[in-house]
Amino acid sequence: MSKIHVARPHRLGLEAARAEIERIAARVHDEYGAEYHWDGDVLHVSRSGIGGMIAVADDSMDLWIDLGLLLSPMKAEIEDRLTRKIDEMLARYDVENPEP
């Protein structure tokens, strides 16, 4: 089993970060059939061959993913795509809400 971990600071605050993660999880559910649920400030996601969670705090987020055997060879591509998407989302927020 391959593991992916991506950690990023953010300036969204807890409520906005949870809302953004919820929006992304709903899209992943619609596009890939992944199930998800919240346990406090941790979103758990699962689908055949993949499982993971995103822990959200006021100023940071941590994503952990476990890839099953069939997806393990694609770890680098999956990790790259996730990292790009997270960084794009955070950059978009920074542009929309720059610090004073």
C-alpha positions in Angstrom: 0.0 0.0 0.0 1.3 3.5 -0.9 0.8 6.5 1.3 0.5 10.1 0.4 0.7 13.0 2.9 0.2 16.7 1.9 0.3 19.4 4.6 -0.4 23.1 3.9 -0.9 26.2 5.9 -3.8 28.4 5.0 -5.5 31.7 5.9 -9.1 30.6 5.3 -10.0 30.0 9.0 -11.8 26.9 10.1 -15.3 27.5 8.8 -14.2 28.6 5.3 -11.6 25.7 5.1 -14.3 23.2 6.1 -16.7 24.6 3.5 -14.0 24.4 0.7 -13.1 20.8 1.7 -16.8 19.9 1.7 -17.2 21.3 -1.8 -14.2 19.3 -3.0 -15.5 16.1 -1.3 -18.9 16.5 -2.9 -17.3 16.8 -6.4 -15.1 13.8 -5.8 -18.3 11.9 -4.7 -20.1 12.9 -7.9 -17.2 12.2 -10.2 -15.6 9.1 -8.6 -18.3 7.7 -6.3 -16.2 8.2 -3.2 -18.1 8.2 0.1 -17.2 10.7 2.8 -18.2 11.8 6.2 -17.0 14.3 8.9 -15.7 13.3 12.3 -15.2 16.6 14.1 -12.8 18.5 11.9 -11.6 15.5 10.0 -13.1 14.4 6.7 -12.9 10.7 5.9 -13.1 9.6 2.3 -13.2 6.1 0.9 -13.7 4.3 -2.4 -12.6 1.0 -3.7 -8.8 1.1 -3.8 -8.3 4.3 -2.0 -9.0 5.8 1.4 -7.9 8.9 3.3 -8.7 11.8 5.5 -8.3 15.5 5.6 -7.7 17.2 9.0 -8.7 20.8 9.0 -7.6 23.5 11.5 -7.9 27.3 11.6 -4.6 27.7 9.8 -3.6 24.4 8.3 -4.8 21.2 6.6 -3.3 17.8 6.4 -4.3 15.2 3.8 -3.4 11.5 4.2 -4.3 9.0 1.5 -3.7 5.2 1.3 -3.6 3.8 -2.2 -4.5 0.2 -2.8 -2.4 -2.2 -4.8 -3.8 -1.2 -8.2 -3.4 2.5 -7.7 0.1 2.3 -6.1 2.0 2.5 -9.4 0.2 5.9 -10.0 1.3 7.4 -6.7 3.5 10.1 -8.1 0.9 11.3 -10.6 -1.9 11.2 -8.0 0.3 13.1 -5.4 1.3 15.7 -8.0 -2.3 16.3 -9.1 -3.6 16.6 -5.5 -0.7 18.9 -4.6 -1.4 21.1 -7.6 -5.2 21.2 -6.9 -4.6 22.1 -3.2 -2.1 24.8 -4.1 -4.4 26.3 -6.8 -7.3 26.4 -4.3 -5.2 28.1 -1.7 -3.7 30.6 -4.2 -7.2 31.4 -5.5 -8.4 32.2 -2.0 -5.3 34.4 -1.4 -6.0 36.4 -4.5 -9.7 36.8 -3.6 -8.9 37.7 0.0 -5.4 39.4 0.2 -4.1 40.4 3.6 -4.5 44.1 4.3 
